[in-house]
Amino acid sequence: MGATMWDERDRYIRNSPIFDFHKIKAPVLIFQGTRDHLCHAEAGPMFSSLKRLDKTAQLVLYDEEHYKGSWRHENIEDFY
């Protein structure tokens, strides 16, 4: 972004999808591996934000990593 959040606060807000969650109309399914090292801290806050806005959302957590190709068969089957 070329600047810190403290220097360009409004720019960060304009570029953050979380500030548009109130526009969501379709049900949302969020799934994540609990050992995901790439986006491990995203699913919970997204789900909480949607629920606070009274949106239809479901959070499904799997005891897996980021890449679904390495997941156990039973979790892949459940996912699909």
HTML snippet that shows the backbone in 3Dmol.js (N, CA, C, O; Angstrom):
<script src="https://3Dmol.org/build/3Dmol-min.js"></script>
<div id="view" style="width:600px;height:400px;position:relative"></div>
<script>
const pdb = `
ATOM      1  N   MET A   1       0.817  -1.189   0.000  1.00  0.00           N
ATOM      2  CA  MET A   1       0.000   0.000   0.000  1.00  0.00           C
ATOM      3  C   MET A   1       0.865   1.258   0.000  1.00  0.00           C
ATOM      4  O   MET A   1       0.360   2.350  -0.259  1.00  0.00           O
ATOM      5  N   GLY A   2       2.130   1.125   0.280  1.00  0.00           N
ATOM      6  CA  GLY A   2       3.009   2.262   0.212  1.00  0.00           C
ATOM      7  C   GLY A   2       3.020   3.165   1.431  1.00  0.00           C
ATOM      8  O   GLY A   2       3.719   4.178   1.452  1.00  0.00           O
ATOM      9  N   ALA A   3       2.255   2.805   2.437  1.00  0.00           N
ATOM     10  CA  ALA A   3       2.199   3.603   3.669  1.00  0.00           C
ATOM     11  C   ALA A   3       1.681   2.712   4.792  1.00  0.00           C
ATOM     12  O   ALA A   3       1.107   1.654   4.538  1.00  0.00           O
ATOM     13  N   THR A   4       1.883   3.137   6.011  1.00  0.00           N
ATOM     14  CA  THR A   4       1.374   2.355   7.139  1.00  0.00           C
ATOM     15  C   THR A   4      -0.112   2.650   7.355  1.00  0.00           C
ATOM     16  O   THR A   4      -0.638   3.650   6.868  1.00  0.00           O
ATOM     17  N   MET A   5      -0.765   1.772   8.084  1.00  0.00           N
ATOM     18  CA  MET A   5      -2.177   1.951   8.402  1.00  0.00           C
ATOM     19  C   MET A   5      -2.406   3.248   9.187  1.00  0.00           C
ATOM     20  O   MET A   5      -3.466   3.863   9.075  1.00  0.00           O
ATOM     21  N   TRP A   6      -1.437   3.650   9.961  1.00  0.00           N
ATOM     22  CA  TRP A   6      -1.577   4.859  10.772  1.00  0.00           C
ATOM     23  C   TRP A   6      -1.395   6.125   9.932  1.00  0.00           C
ATOM     24  O   TRP A   6      -1.934   7.180  10.266  1.00  0.00           O
ATOM     25  N   ASP A   7      -0.641   6.015   8.852  1.00  0.00           N
ATOM     26  CA  ASP A   7      -0.434   7.166   7.965  1.00  0.00           C
ATOM     27  C   ASP A   7      -1.574   7.340   6.955  1.00  0.00           C
ATOM     28  O   ASP A   7      -1.930   8.462   6.595  1.00  0.00           O
ATOM     29  N   GLU A   8      -2.135   6.223   6.509  1.00  0.00           N
ATOM     30  CA  GLU A   8      -3.177   6.245   5.466  1.00  0.00           C
ATOM     31  C   GLU A   8      -4.395   5.429   5.900  1.00  0.00           C
ATOM     32  O   GLU A   8      -4.826   4.526   5.182  1.00  0.00           O
ATOM     33  N   ARG A   9      -4.942   5.741   7.055  1.00  0.00           N
ATOM     34  CA  ARG A   9      -6.046   4.971   7.640  1.00  0.00           C
ATOM     35  C   ARG A   9      -7.221   4.805   6.666  1.00  0.00           C
ATOM     36  O   ARG A   9      -7.687   3.685   6.456  1.00  0.00           O
ATOM     37  N   ASP A  10      -7.700   5.886   6.078  1.00  0.00           N
ATOM     38  CA  ASP A  10      -8.847   5.819   5.168  1.00  0.00           C
ATOM     39  C   ASP A  10      -8.569   4.946   3.951  1.00  0.00           C
ATOM     40  O   ASP A  10      -9.462   4.256   3.459  1.00  0.00           O
ATOM     41  N   ARG A  11      -7.359   4.975   3.479  1.00  0.00           N
ATOM     42  CA  ARG A  11      -6.979   4.143   2.333  1.00  0.00           C
ATOM     43  C   ARG A  11      -7.051   2.664   2.691  1.00  0.00           C
ATOM     44  O   ARG A  11      -7.514   1.857   1.884  1.00  0.00           O
ATOM     45  N   TYR A  12      -6.605   2.299   3.876  1.00  0.00           N
ATOM     46  CA  TYR A  12      -6.692   0.914   4.327  1.00  0.00           C
ATOM     47  C   TYR A  12      -8.140   0.476   4.478  1.00  0.00           C
ATOM     48  O   TYR A  12      -8.493  -0.645   4.112  1.00  0.00           O
ATOM     49  N   ILE A  13      -8.972   1.347   5.009  1.00  0.00           N
ATOM     50  CA  ILE A  13     -10.394   1.027   5.171  1.00  0.00           C
ATOM     51  C   ILE A  13     -11.041   0.826   3.797  1.00  0.00           C
ATOM     52  O   ILE A  13     -11.795  -0.128   3.610  1.00  0.00           O
ATOM     53  N   ARG A  14     -10.760   1.702   2.841  1.00  0.00           N
ATOM     54  CA  ARG A  14     -11.324   1.565   1.490  1.00  0.00           C
ATOM     55  C   ARG A  14     -10.895   0.264   0.821  1.00  0.00           C
ATOM     56  O   ARG A  14     -11.639  -0.282   0.006  1.00  0.00           O
ATOM     57  N   ASN A  15      -9.722  -0.235   1.148  1.00  0.00           N
ATOM     58  CA  ASN A  15      -9.200  -1.447   0.508  1.00  0.00           C
ATOM     59  C   ASN A  15      -9.469  -2.727   1.289  1.00  0.00           C
ATOM     60  O   ASN A  15      -9.058  -3.806   0.862  1.00  0.00           O
ATOM     61  N   SER A  16     -10.142  -2.627   2.409  1.00  0.00           N
ATOM     62  CA  SER A  16     -10.420  -3.808   3.224  1.00  0.00           C
ATOM     63  C   SER A  16     -11.822  -4.340   2.950  1.00  0.00           C
ATOM     64  O   SER A  16     -12.795  -3.607   3.123  1.00  0.00           O
ATOM     65  N   PRO A  17     -11.950  -5.590   2.529  1.00  0.00           N
ATOM     66  CA  PRO A  17     -13.271  -6.143   2.224  1.00  0.00           C
ATOM     67  C   PRO A  17     -14.182  -6.245   3.457  1.00  0.00           C
ATOM     68  O   PRO A  17     -15.403  -6.289   3.311  1.00  0.00           O
ATOM     69  N   ILE A  18     -13.621  -6.282   4.637  1.00  0.00           N
ATOM     70  CA  ILE A  18     -14.449  -6.441   5.834  1.00  0.00           C
ATOM     71  C   ILE A  18     -15.435  -5.277   6.002  1.00  0.00           C
ATOM     72  O   ILE A  18     -16.490  -5.442   6.615  1.00  0.00           O
ATOM     73  N   PHE A  19     -15.098  -4.113   5.464  1.00  0.00           N
ATOM     74  CA  PHE A  19     -15.985  -2.966   5.574  1.00  0.00           C
ATOM     75  C   PHE A  19     -17.141  -3.002   4.572  1.00  0.00           C
ATOM     76  O   PHE A  19     -17.983  -2.104   4.560  1.00  0.00           O
ATOM     77  N   ASP A  20     -17.179  -4.029   3.740  1.00  0.00           N
ATOM     78  CA  ASP A  20     -18.302  -4.233   2.821  1.00  0.00           C
ATOM     79  C   ASP A  20     -19.143  -5.446   3.193  1.00  0.00           C
ATOM     80  O   ASP A  20     -20.054  -5.809   2.449  1.00  0.00           O
ATOM     81  N   PHE A  21     -18.862  -6.076   4.315  1.00  0.00           N
ATOM     82  CA  PHE A  21     -19.608  -7.271   4.723  1.00  0.00           C
ATOM     83  C   PHE A  21     -21.105  -6.986   4.873  1.00  0.00           C
ATOM     84  O   PHE A  21     -21.918  -7.889   4.682  1.00  0.00           O
ATOM     85  N   HIS A  22     -21.474  -5.778   5.204  1.00  0.00           N
ATOM     86  CA  HIS A  22     -22.891  -5.447   5.365  1.00  0.00           C
ATOM     87  C   HIS A  22     -23.660  -5.567   4.039  1.00  0.00           C
ATOM     88  O   HIS A  22     -24.890  -5.624   4.049  1.00  0.00           O
ATOM     89  N   LYS A  23     -22.960  -5.606   2.913  1.00  0.00           N
ATOM     90  CA  LYS A  23     -23.594  -5.719   1.598  1.00  0.00           C
ATOM     91  C   LYS A  23     -23.857  -7.168   1.194  1.00  0.00           C
ATOM     92  O   LYS A  23     -24.560  -7.412   0.213  1.00  0.00           O
ATOM     93  N   ILE A  24     -23.311  -8.127   1.925  1.00  0.00           N
ATOM     94  CA  ILE A  24     -23.442  -9.545   1.573  1.00  0.00           C
ATOM     95  C   ILE A  24     -24.887  -9.991   1.752  1.00  0.00           C
ATOM     96  O   ILE A  24     -25.511  -9.744   2.784  1.00  0.00           O
ATOM     97  N   LYS A  25     -25.407 -10.658   0.711  1.00  0.00           N
ATOM     98  CA  LYS A  25     -26.778 -11.157   0.756  1.00  0.00           C
ATOM     99  C   LYS A  25     -26.847 -12.686   0.744  1.00  0.00           C
ATOM    100  O   LYS A  25     -27.776 -13.265   1.308  1.00  0.00           O
ATOM    101  N   ALA A  26     -25.891 -13.333   0.119  1.00  0.00           N
ATOM    102  CA  ALA A  26     -25.886 -14.793  -0.001  1.00  0.00           C
ATOM    103  C   ALA A  26     -25.311 -15.430   1.265  1.00  0.00           C
ATOM    104  O   ALA A  26     -24.480 -14.821   1.940  1.00  0.00           O
ATOM    105  N   PRO A  27     -25.745 -16.647   1.591  1.00  0.00           N
ATOM    106  CA  PRO A  27     -25.125 -17.368   2.707  1.00  0.00           C
ATOM    107  C   PRO A  27     -23.637 -17.589   2.427  1.00  0.00           C
ATOM    108  O   PRO A  27     -23.229 -17.750   1.277  1.00  0.00           O
ATOM    109  N   VAL A  28     -22.845 -17.594   3.479  1.00  0.00           N
ATOM    110  CA  VAL A  28     -21.394 -17.712   3.343  1.00  0.00           C
ATOM    111  C   VAL A  28     -20.906 -18.948   4.102  1.00  0.00           C
ATOM    112  O   VAL A  28     -21.257 -19.154   5.264  1.00  0.00           O
ATOM    113  N   LEU A  29     -20.095 -19.762   3.432  1.00  0.00           N
ATOM    114  CA  LEU A  29     -19.444 -20.908   4.056  1.00  0.00           C
ATOM    115  C   LEU A  29     -17.959 -20.610   4.114  1.00  0.00           C
ATOM    116  O   LEU A  29     -17.323 -20.348   3.094  1.00  0.00           O
ATOM    117  N   ILE A  30     -17.413 -20.653   5.331  1.00  0.00           N
ATOM    118  CA  ILE A  30     -15.979 -20.418   5.526  1.00  0.00           C
ATOM    119  C   ILE A  30     -15.386 -21.722   6.038  1.00  0.00           C
ATOM    120  O   ILE A  30     -15.873 -22.284   7.019  1.00  0.00           O
ATOM    121  N   PHE A  31     -14.350 -22.199   5.386  1.00  0.00           N
ATOM    122  CA  PHE A  31     -13.666 -23.387   5.875  1.00  0.00           C
ATOM    123  C   PHE A  31     -12.188 -23.080   5.979  1.00  0.00           C
ATOM    124  O   PHE A  31     -11.640 -22.273   5.229  1.00  0.00           O
ATOM    125  N   GLN A  32     -11.558 -23.749   6.937  1.00  0.00           N
ATOM    126  CA  GLN A  32     -10.132 -23.502   7.148  1.00  0.00           C
ATOM    127  C   GLN A  32      -9.500 -24.666   7.889  1.00  0.00           C
ATOM    128  O   GLN A  32     -10.127 -25.305   8.733  1.00  0.00           O
ATOM    129  N   GLY A  33      -8.242 -24.927   7.552  1.00  0.00           N
ATOM    130  CA  GLY A  33      -7.446 -25.869   8.312  1.00  0.00           C
ATOM    131  C   GLY A  33      -6.894 -25.166   9.551  1.00  0.00           C
ATOM    132  O   GLY A  33      -6.362 -24.060   9.449  1.00  0.00           O
ATOM    133  N   THR A  34      -7.013 -25.781  10.689  1.00  0.00           N
ATOM    134  CA  THR A  34      -6.555 -25.146  11.930  1.00  0.00           C
ATOM    135  C   THR A  34      -5.039 -25.014  11.995  1.00  0.00           C
ATOM    136  O   THR A  34      -4.518 -24.237  12.794  1.00  0.00           O
ATOM    137  N   ARG A  35      -4.325 -25.770  11.156  1.00  0.00           N
ATOM    138  CA  ARG A  35      -2.861 -25.679  11.112  1.00  0.00           C
ATOM    139  C   ARG A  35      -2.380 -24.923   9.881  1.00  0.00           C
ATOM    140  O   ARG A  35      -1.225 -25.048   9.473  1.00  0.00           O
ATOM    141  N   ASP A  36      -3.285 -24.133   9.290  1.00  0.00           N
ATOM    142  CA  ASP A  36      -2.965 -23.340   8.108  1.00  0.00           C
ATOM    143  C   ASP A  36      -1.985 -22.243   8.491  1.00  0.00           C
ATOM    144  O   ASP A  36      -2.298 -21.382   9.313  1.00  0.00           O
ATOM    145  N   HIS A  37      -0.799 -22.274   7.896  1.00  0.00           N
ATOM    146  CA  HIS A  37       0.228 -21.287   8.231  1.00  0.00           C
ATOM    147  C   HIS A  37       0.131 -20.019   7.376  1.00  0.00           C
ATOM    148  O   HIS A  37       0.823 -19.040   7.654  1.00  0.00           O
ATOM    149  N   LEU A  38      -0.718 -20.023   6.342  1.00  0.00           N
ATOM    150  CA  LEU A  38      -0.830 -18.852   5.470  1.00  0.00           C
ATOM    151  C   LEU A  38      -1.916 -17.873   5.914  1.00  0.00           C
ATOM    152  O   LEU A  38      -1.704 -16.661   5.902  1.00  0.00           O
ATOM    153  N   CYS A  39      -3.059 -18.388   6.300  1.00  0.00           N
ATOM    154  CA  CYS A  39      -4.160 -17.479   6.670  1.00  0.00           C
ATOM    155  C   CYS A  39      -4.858 -17.971   7.942  1.00  0.00           C
ATOM    156  O   CYS A  39      -6.086 -18.002   8.021  1.00  0.00           O
ATOM    157  N   HIS A  40      -4.061 -18.349   8.918  1.00  0.00           N
ATOM    158  CA  HIS A  40      -4.572 -18.955  10.141  1.00  0.00           C
ATOM    159  C   HIS A  40      -5.438 -18.026  10.989  1.00  0.00           C
ATOM    160  O   HIS A  40      -6.223 -18.512  11.803  1.00  0.00           O
ATOM    161  N   ALA A  41      -5.325 -16.737  10.831  1.00  0.00           N
ATOM    162  CA  ALA A  41      -6.056 -15.804  11.697  1.00  0.00           C
ATOM    163  C   ALA A  41      -7.209 -15.108  10.979  1.00  0.00           C
ATOM    164  O   ALA A  41      -7.709 -14.100  11.477  1.00  0.00           O
ATOM    165  N   GLU A  42      -7.644 -15.607   9.836  1.00  0.00           N
ATOM    166  CA  GLU A  42      -8.659 -14.908   9.060  1.00  0.00           C
ATOM    167  C   GLU A  42     -10.076 -15.442   9.241  1.00  0.00           C
ATOM    168  O   GLU A  42     -11.019 -14.652   9.283  1.00  0.00           O
ATOM    169  N   ALA A  43     -10.249 -16.732   9.347  1.00  0.00           N
ATOM    170  CA  ALA A  43     -11.589 -17.320   9.350  1.00  0.00           C
ATOM    171  C   ALA A  43     -12.425 -16.875  10.549  1.00  0.00           C
ATOM    172  O   ALA A  43     -13.593 -16.520  10.388  1.00  0.00           O
ATOM    173  N   GLY A  44     -11.850 -16.890  11.727  1.00  0.00           N
ATOM    174  CA  GLY A  44     -12.598 -16.529  12.927  1.00  0.00           C
ATOM    175  C   GLY A  44     -13.132 -15.108  12.909  1.00  0.00           C
ATOM    176  O   GLY A  44     -14.328 -14.908  13.125  1.00  0.00           O
ATOM    177  N   PRO A  45     -12.284 -14.107  12.658  1.00  0.00           N
ATOM    178  CA  PRO A  45     -12.788 -12.731  12.589  1.00  0.00           C
ATOM    179  C   PRO A  45     -13.806 -12.506  11.464  1.00  0.00           C
ATOM    180  O   PRO A  45     -14.749 -11.733  11.632  1.00  0.00           O
ATOM    181  N   MET A  46     -13.620 -13.174  10.323  1.00  0.00           N
ATOM    182  CA  MET A  46     -14.596 -13.044   9.240  1.00  0.00           C
ATOM    183  C   MET A  46     -15.945 -13.586   9.675  1.00  0.00           C
ATOM    184  O   MET A  46     -16.977 -12.945   9.475  1.00  0.00           O
ATOM    185  N   PHE A  47     -15.931 -14.778  10.277  1.00  0.00           N
ATOM    186  CA  PHE A  47     -17.167 -15.398  10.726  1.00  0.00           C
ATOM    187  C   PHE A  47     -17.850 -14.542  11.797  1.00  0.00           C
ATOM    188  O   PHE A  47     -19.059 -14.319  11.732  1.00  0.00           O
ATOM    189  N   SER A  48     -17.096 -14.072  12.764  1.00  0.00           N
ATOM    190  CA  SER A  48     -17.655 -13.236  13.829  1.00  0.00           C
ATOM    191  C   SER A  48     -18.270 -11.959  13.273  1.00  0.00           C
ATOM    192  O   SER A  48     -19.343 -11.540  13.707  1.00  0.00           O
ATOM    193  N   SER A  49     -17.596 -11.348  12.322  1.00  0.00           N
ATOM    194  CA  SER A  49     -18.116 -10.126  11.713  1.00  0.00           C
ATOM    195  C   SER A  49     -19.442 -10.378  11.006  1.00  0.00           C
ATOM    196  O   SER A  49     -20.382  -9.594  11.136  1.00  0.00           O
ATOM    197  N   LEU A  50     -19.512 -11.465  10.267  1.00  0.00           N
ATOM    198  CA  LEU A  50     -20.758 -11.794   9.565  1.00  0.00           C
ATOM    199  C   LEU A  50     -21.890 -12.076  10.545  1.00  0.00           C
ATOM    200  O   LEU A  50     -23.017 -11.628  10.335  1.00  0.00           O
ATOM    201  N   LYS A  51     -21.603 -12.805  11.601  1.00  0.00           N
ATOM    202  CA  LYS A  51     -22.645 -13.128  12.589  1.00  0.00           C
ATOM    203  C   LYS A  51     -23.120 -11.872  13.307  1.00  0.00           C
ATOM    204  O   LYS A  51     -24.312 -11.745  13.589  1.00  0.00           O
ATOM    205  N   ARG A  52     -22.227 -10.951  13.605  1.00  0.00           N
ATOM    206  CA  ARG A  52     -22.629  -9.693  14.252  1.00  0.00           C
ATOM    207  C   ARG A  52     -23.536  -8.866  13.344  1.00  0.00           C
ATOM    208  O   ARG A  52     -24.353  -8.082  13.825  1.00  0.00           O
ATOM    209  N   LEU A  53     -23.393  -9.041  12.050  1.00  0.00           N
ATOM    210  CA  LEU A  53     -24.252  -8.357  11.090  1.00  0.00           C
ATOM    211  C   LEU A  53     -25.514  -9.162  10.794  1.00  0.00           C
ATOM    212  O   LEU A  53     -26.300  -8.793   9.921  1.00  0.00           O
ATOM    213  N   ASP A  54     -25.707 -10.263  11.524  1.00  0.00           N
ATOM    214  CA  ASP A  54     -26.863 -11.155  11.372  1.00  0.00           C
ATOM    215  C   ASP A  54     -26.945 -11.770   9.977  1.00  0.00           C
ATOM    216  O   ASP A  54     -28.032 -11.973   9.436  1.00  0.00           O
ATOM    217  N   LYS A  55     -25.772 -12.063   9.402  1.00  0.00           N
ATOM    218  CA  LYS A  55     -25.696 -12.729   8.106  1.00  0.00           C
ATOM    219  C   LYS A  55     -25.708 -14.235   8.317  1.00  0.00           C
ATOM    220  O   LYS A  55     -25.280 -14.725   9.363  1.00  0.00           O
ATOM    221  N   THR A  56     -26.196 -14.965   7.329  1.00  0.00           N
ATOM    222  CA  THR A  56     -26.169 -16.423   7.372  1.00  0.00           C
ATOM    223  C   THR A  56     -24.758 -16.877   7.028  1.00  0.00           C
ATOM    224  O   THR A  56     -24.293 -16.685   5.905  1.00  0.00           O
ATOM    225  N   ALA A  57     -24.079 -17.484   8.002  1.00  0.00           N
ATOM    226  CA  ALA A  57     -22.691 -17.914   7.793  1.00  0.00           C
ATOM    227  C   ALA A  57     -22.422 -19.163   8.611  1.00  0.00           C
ATOM    228  O   ALA A  57     -22.998 -19.367   9.679  1.00  0.00           O
ATOM    229  N   GLN A  58     -21.542 -19.987   8.088  1.00  0.00           N
ATOM    230  CA  GLN A  58     -21.117 -21.198   8.790  1.00  0.00           C
ATOM    231  C   GLN A  58     -19.607 -21.287   8.713  1.00  0.00           C
ATOM    232  O   GLN A  58     -19.009 -21.027   7.669  1.00  0.00           O
ATOM    233  N   LEU A  59     -18.997 -21.655   9.827  1.00  0.00           N
ATOM    234  CA  LEU A  59     -17.548 -21.828   9.905  1.00  0.00           C
ATOM    235  C   LEU A  59     -17.264 -23.301  10.147  1.00  0.00           C
ATOM    236  O   LEU A  59     -17.778 -23.897  11.093  1.00  0.00           O
ATOM    237  N   VAL A  60     -16.441 -23.881   9.283  1.00  0.00           N
ATOM    238  CA  VAL A  60     -16.047 -25.279   9.407  1.00  0.00           C
ATOM    239  C   VAL A  60     -14.532 -25.327   9.520  1.00  0.00           C
ATOM    240  O   VAL A  60     -13.820 -24.842   8.640  1.00  0.00           O
ATOM    241  N   LEU A  61     -14.045 -25.908  10.599  1.00  0.00           N
ATOM    242  CA  LEU A  61     -12.603 -26.017  10.824  1.00  0.00           C
ATOM    243  C   LEU A  61     -12.182 -27.475  10.718  1.00  0.00           C
ATOM    244  O   LEU A  61     -12.836 -28.366  11.259  1.00  0.00           O
ATOM    245  N   TYR A  62     -11.096 -27.700  10.025  1.00  0.00           N
ATOM    246  CA  TYR A  62     -10.520 -29.035   9.891  1.00  0.00           C
ATOM    247  C   TYR A  62      -9.137 -29.028  10.528  1.00  0.00           C
ATOM    248  O   TYR A  62      -8.410 -28.040  10.426  1.00  0.00           O
ATOM    249  N   ASP A  63      -8.775 -30.110  11.176  1.00  0.00           N
ATOM    250  CA  ASP A  63      -7.446 -30.247  11.766  1.00  0.00           C
ATOM    251  C   ASP A  63      -6.461 -30.603  10.652  1.00  0.00           C
ATOM    252  O   ASP A  63      -5.953 -31.721  10.571  1.00  0.00           O
ATOM    253  N   GLU A  64      -6.212 -29.611   9.800  1.00  0.00           N
ATOM    254  CA  GLU A  64      -5.380 -29.806   8.616  1.00  0.00           C
ATOM    255  C   GLU A  64      -4.560 -28.543   8.360  1.00  0.00           C
ATOM    256  O   GLU A  64      -4.683 -27.539   9.062  1.00  0.00           O
ATOM    257  N   GLU A  65      -3.719 -28.630   7.327  1.00  0.00           N
ATOM    258  CA  GLU A  65      -2.908 -27.485   6.920  1.00  0.00           C
ATOM    259  C   GLU A  65      -3.616 -26.724   5.794  1.00  0.00           C
ATOM    260  O   GLU A  65      -4.798 -26.957   5.539  1.00  0.00           O
ATOM    261  N   HIS A  66      -2.913 -25.833   5.132  1.00  0.00           N
ATOM    262  CA  HIS A  66      -3.504 -24.982   4.101  1.00  0.00           C
ATOM    263  C   HIS A  66      -3.885 -25.767   2.845  1.00  0.00           C
ATOM    264  O   HIS A  66      -4.999 -25.624   2.343  1.00  0.00           O
ATOM    265  N   TYR A  67      -2.991 -26.578   2.347  1.00  0.00           N
ATOM    266  CA  TYR A  67      -3.152 -27.248   1.051  1.00  0.00           C
ATOM    267  C   TYR A  67      -4.055 -28.471   1.187  1.00  0.00           C
ATOM    268  O   TYR A  67      -3.713 -29.434   1.874  1.00  0.00           O
ATOM    269  N   LYS A  68      -5.225 -28.422   0.519  1.00  0.00           N
ATOM    270  CA  LYS A  68      -6.183 -29.531   0.621  1.00  0.00           C
ATOM    271  C   LYS A  68      -5.643 -30.831   0.037  1.00  0.00           C
ATOM    272  O   LYS A  68      -6.129 -31.909   0.381  1.00  0.00           O
ATOM    273  N   GLY A  69      -4.644 -30.748  -0.842  1.00  0.00           N
ATOM    274  CA  GLY A  69      -4.065 -31.944  -1.429  1.00  0.00           C
ATOM    275  C   GLY A  69      -3.375 -32.838  -0.407  1.00  0.00           C
ATOM    276  O   GLY A  69      -3.118 -34.010  -0.686  1.00  0.00           O
ATOM    277  N   SER A  70      -3.071 -32.302   0.773  1.00  0.00           N
ATOM    278  CA  SER A  70      -2.422 -33.107   1.809  1.00  0.00           C
ATOM    279  C   SER A  70      -3.394 -33.504   2.929  1.00  0.00           C
ATOM    280  O   SER A  70      -2.988 -34.131   3.908  1.00  0.00           O
ATOM    281  N   TRP A  71      -4.658 -33.144   2.787  1.00  0.00           N
ATOM    282  CA  TRP A  71      -5.645 -33.463   3.832  1.00  0.00           C
ATOM    283  C   TRP A  71      -5.970 -34.952   3.860  1.00  0.00           C
ATOM    284  O   TRP A  71      -5.828 -35.652   2.858  1.00  0.00           O
ATOM    285  N   ARG A  72      -6.400 -35.417   5.008  1.00  0.00           N
ATOM    286  CA  ARG A  72      -6.851 -36.806   5.154  1.00  0.00           C
ATOM    287  C   ARG A  72      -8.122 -37.025   4.330  1.00  0.00           C
ATOM    288  O   ARG A  72      -8.922 -36.110   4.136  1.00  0.00           O
ATOM    289  N   HIS A  73      -8.284 -38.243   3.860  1.00  0.00           N
ATOM    290  CA  HIS A  73      -9.400 -38.586   2.972  1.00  0.00           C
ATOM    291  C   HIS A  73     -10.755 -38.215   3.576  1.00  0.00           C
ATOM    292  O   HIS A  73     -11.603 -37.662   2.876  1.00  0.00           O
ATOM    293  N   GLU A  74     -10.975 -38.505   4.848  1.00  0.00           N
ATOM    294  CA  GLU A  74     -12.280 -38.237   5.456  1.00  0.00           C
ATOM    295  C   GLU A  74     -12.598 -36.734   5.514  1.00  0.00           C
ATOM    296  O   GLU A  74     -13.761 -36.339   5.426  1.00  0.00           O
ATOM    297  N   ASN A  75     -11.574 -35.915   5.659  1.00  0.00           N
ATOM    298  CA  ASN A  75     -11.802 -34.465   5.666  1.00  0.00           C
ATOM    299  C   ASN A  75     -12.063 -33.931   4.249  1.00  0.00           C
ATOM    300  O   ASN A  75     -12.898 -33.047   4.059  1.00  0.00           O
ATOM    301  N   ILE A  76     -11.352 -34.467   3.272  1.00  0.00           N
ATOM    302  CA  ILE A  76     -11.604 -34.087   1.888  1.00  0.00           C
ATOM    303  C   ILE A  76     -13.026 -34.487   1.492  1.00  0.00           C
ATOM    304  O   ILE A  76     -13.742 -33.713   0.856  1.00  0.00           O
ATOM    305  N   GLU A  77     -13.421 -35.676   1.865  1.00  0.00           N
ATOM    306  CA  GLU A  77     -14.761 -36.152   1.543  1.00  0.00           C
ATOM    307  C   GLU A  77     -15.829 -35.259   2.182  1.00  0.00           C
ATOM    308  O   GLU A  77     -16.815 -34.899   1.539  1.00  0.00           O
ATOM    309  N   ASP A  78     -15.622 -34.910   3.451  1.00  0.00           N
ATOM    310  CA  ASP A  78     -16.560 -34.026   4.144  1.00  0.00           C
ATOM    311  C   ASP A  78     -16.594 -32.647   3.488  1.00  0.00           C
ATOM    312  O   ASP A  78     -17.664 -32.061   3.323  1.00  0.00           O
ATOM    313  N   PHE A  79     -15.433 -32.133   3.119  1.00  0.00           N
ATOM    314  CA  PHE A  79     -15.333 -30.826   2.476  1.00  0.00           C
ATOM    315  C   PHE A  79     -16.156 -30.785   1.184  1.00  0.00           C
ATOM    316  O   PHE A  79     -16.935 -29.858   0.959  1.00  0.00           O
ATOM    317  N   TYR A  80     -15.969 -31.799   0.345  1.00  0.00           N
ATOM    318  CA  TYR A  80     -16.695 -31.814  -0.933  1.00  0.00           C
ATOM    319  C   TYR A  80     -18.132 -32.209  -0.761  1.00  0.00           C
ATOM    320  O   TYR A  80     -18.876 -32.269  -1.740  1.00  0.00           O
TER     321      TYR A  80
END
`;
const viewer = $3Dmol.createViewer("view");
viewer.addModel(pdb, "pdb");
viewer.setStyle({}, {cartoon: {color: "spectrum"}});
viewer.zoomTo();
viewer.render();
</script>
